[in-house]
Amino acid sequence: MRRDTFLKSMAVMAAAGALPLSARAAVNLKMMLPANPGGGWDGTGRALGKAMIDAKLVETVQYENKGGAAGVIGLAQFVNSAKGDPNSLMVMGAVMLGGIITGKPAVSLDKLTPIARLTSEYNVFVVPADSPLKTMKDVVTQMQKDPGSVKWGGGSRGSTEHICASMLAGKVGVDPKKVNYVAFRGGGEATAAILGGNVTVGGSGYSEFAEYINAGKMRAIGVTSEKRLPGVNVPTMREQGYDVVLGNWRGVYGAAGITPEQRAALTDLIVKVSKSKGWAEALEKNQWTPALLTGKAFDDFVDNEFSSLRGVMHLSGML
């Protein structure tokens, strides 16, 4: 075949969507962000898309935010709208698994195509800068006196910060069912509530609160990691005497009904961007721990996470 004929044929196939991502010189990727702007999934998806563009792995990325119900509303929309589309990704993670367990929605992740785990991030708990509660010990003391007086703000019901608050209650002799947890549809709403003093304690990934902590508008009082985060002077829950350790991982899924070859192409795209300079910069800036996992290992990981989270949530009085 002549070279010009070959190139024309490739162009026609690309236009028709017949070529996998890895075979195209440029691709327009669609990214479902199943949360409102300003949260962890939003930040992860946009950082991932930017790194792909900077590394010239894709030409454009089109983002769509659809928040609510721990990502389950966005999940349902993605299942229905992206079926068979090899150029679509949805950001997801531990929070969505919690939402599926508690909400028991009509659609679940088994309708979609697992691609990769990307990162792990630990929750940091903060109070407004002018809060009379200065430490986690102060919060615990107040919760032991009157559990309902401590309003915990964070992501949707079943999120990792919700689970951590319930775990803490159980550790200090408070009935986890009495935890006064206020769920928000996105990180932006939760941040506004914390800054406005509408919740007592806020929880989320460090990256979502970093600018406010650095500006002195929030005080970080504990992080759910096993040891202190690099370059971040926040005591762990464990070193303060509270055995609460839990990570919040995030990943991406592809659409329902794509072929094994198309799944492989999306996986290859994620592996390539994970090695890029732009992604490395995003990891450092946001205090995300790289945790790439693909293929069957990722499939098995998600299955195990479902089982583990069900156990933790049951013990925390959430089911």
N, C-alpha and C positions, 0 to 999 in steps of 0.2 A: 504493500500500500504506500502511495506517495505521502510524504510528510504533511503537505497541505491538506490532503484528504483526511488523514488521520486526525489532525488538529481540529478540522471542522466536525468530524464525528464526535470527538471528545467534547467539543463545545455544545453540540446538540444534546448529548447525554447529560452533561452537567446542568444545562438549562432545564432538562426534564426531571432532574433529581435522581438520576440513575446511578450516579457515581458516589461512592462513599467519600466522607470528608477528606481522607488522606490522599485522594486522587485529584482533588480540585485545587486549582491555584488560588481561588478565593471562595469563601463561603459566607453566607449570611446566617448567623446562628441566632436562634431564639432562646431566651432564658426566662423560665418561669421562676419568680421570686415569691414564694407563698406566704408573704408577710408584708406589712406596711413598710414604707421607706424608713430608714434609720435603724433597723435592727440588724442582728447578726447574719441572717440569711441574705438580707439585702446587701450588706457590706461584702459578704463572701462572694456572692454572685457577680457583683459589679467589679470587684477586684480581680476575679477570675477572668471575666470578659476583657477587662483592660489589659491583663497580662497576655491574653491570647492575641489581641490586636497588636500590642507592642512587639510581640514575637513573630508577627506576620503569619500566624497560624490560621487566622480568619480575617475577613475583611471588615465585617460589621457585627455587632451584637445588639439585638433588640430585646429590651427588658420589659417584663410585665409584672407588676406587683398585685397580688391578690391575697390579702391578709385575712385572718380569722380562724378560730378553732384549731390552734396549734398547727396551722399549715394545711389542714384537711380540706378547707374550701378551695385553696389553690391546687391541691392535689386532684380534687374532683374535676376542676376545670381543665387541668393538664391532661388527665386521662381522656376526657371527651374531645378536646380540641386538637391535640397533637398526635393522635393515633396514626402510626405508620410514618411519621415525619422523622427522618434520620438526622435532621439539623436542629433538633430541639433538646434542651436539657432542663431539668428542674432541680433546684437546690433543696436539700432536705437534711435531716439529721435526727439526733436523739429526741429532740422536742416533738417531732412529727410522730415518732413511734409512741411516745407518751400520749399524744392526742388521739391516736388510733386506738390505743388500749382503753382509754377512758371514754372516748366518744362512740366507739364501735360504728364507724361510718359505713355507708353502703359500698364504698370503694376503698381499696387499700393498696399498699405498695405492690402487692402481687400482680396487679394489672400492668405494672410498668417494667422497665428494663434496668436492672442495677448496672451502674457504670463504675463508680469509685468513691471511696472515702477520701476526703481531702485533708482535713485538719482535726485537731482536738483543741479544745479551749476550756479552761476552768472558770467557774463562776466567781465573781468578786461581789461581796456585799458592801453596800455603801449607805451612809446616812447623809441628810442635808448638812451643810457646813455648820449651820446654827442649831443643830439638834442638841437637846440636853443629854442625849445618849451618845457618849463619846467612844465607847468600845463595844465589842461583841458581848463582853461580860455584862455591861449595862443593859443591853438588849435582852439577854437571857434572864437577868434578874427581873426585868419588867414583865417578860413573858410568863415567868413562874408566878408572879403576883396576879396578873390578869392577862391571859393569853389573847383575848379579843382586843386589847388595847394596842397591841403591836400589829400594825398593818404591813404585811410583806407585799411588795409590788414587783412584778416581773412579767414574763411571757405567759402564754396560755396555760390553762389548767393542765397539769401533767408535765410541765416543762422541768428542766433539770433544777432551776432555782426553786421551783415549788417543791420538788422532791427533797432538795437539800434543807429547806425550811422545815419540812415535816420530819426529816431524819434528825435534825437538831432538836426539835421538840421532844422526840422520843428519847434522845440521849440525856436530856436534862429533866426528865420526869413530867413532861407536859403531854397531855393526850394530843397526838398528831391531828386528830379530827377537829381540834379546837383552834388550829392555826388559822389566822385571819389573812387569807391570801387573796390579793386583788390581781386579777389577770388582765393583761393589756394585749391589744392586737398587734403591736409592734414596739420596737425599742424606742422609737421617738416618743410615743405616748407614755411609756414607762418613765423615760428620762424627765419629761415635763412634769409628771406627777411627783417625782422625787424632788426636783428643784422647787416645786411649788409647795412642798411640805404636805402633800395629800396622802403620802404613805410614810410609814415610819422607817422602813428599811427597803432598799431596792437591790435586786440581784440581776446580774447578767454577765456576759463576757467582759473582760477588762477593756477590750478595745472600744466598747460602746460608751464607757464612762471615763476613759483616759483623759480627754480634754477637760472635763469638768473637775476631775481629781487634781490635775495639774494646775488648773486655774483657781483652786481653793474653794470651789462651789460645792464639792462633795468630799466626804471623808471616807476612805476605804477602811473597813474594819475587819475584813477576813476574806480569805480566798480558799476555795475547795480543792486545791492541789495538794500533793503529798509534800512538796517542798516549795519554798518561795519562788515566785516567778523571776526569771533573770532581769535584773535592773529595776525591779519593782519592789519597793519597801512596804509590802503588805503582809502581815502575819497570816500564816495558814490557820485554818480552823483547828487542825490537829494540834499545833504547837500551843494553842490557847486552851487546850484541854477538851476539845469537842471533836470526836472521831467522825468527822463528816468529810469524806473524800469522794468526789464524783466529777468526771469529765463530761464535757459537752462536745461531741464530735459532729462534723458536718460533711456532707457528701453530695453527689449528684446522681440522678437517675435519668435515663432516656425514655422516650415515648413507648407506649404499648405497640406491639405489632411490628417492630423493626426486625430486620434479619440478623443472624449471627455476625455476618460480615459488617453490617452497619454498626452493631454494638462494638465490634473490634475496632472500627474506625474511630468511634467516639472515645473509646478507652485509650487508643493511641494518642488522640488529641490531648486528653487529660494528662497522660504520662509526659508528653512533650512540654506542655505548659508548666508542669510541676518542676521542670528543670530550668525554667527560664529565669532571667534576672528580675523581671517584673514581679513574678510570683514570690521570689525570695524576698524582695523588698516589702511586699504586702505582708508576708509572714512576720517579718521583723517589726514592722510598724504596728501591727495589731496584736502582737504577742500570741500569735497562733502557733501551735506546735504542728509541724508537718507530720501527717499520718496516712500517707498514700497506701491504699489497699484496693486491688482490682480483682476481677474474675471471680472464681469460685470462693476464694478467700474472703472477698467482700460479701458475697451471697451468704456464706456461713456466719460471718460476723453479724450481719443484720438479724439473722434468725436467732443467734445467741443473745443479742441485745434485747430483742422482744421478750425472751424468756427471763432474762435478768431484770429488766425494768418491771415486768409484771410482779416479780417477787418483791422488789424494793417498794413498789407502790402499794402492794398489799400490806406489807409490814408497816408502812407509813400511814395506814388508815385511809388511803385514797381510793380504794376499790370496794 
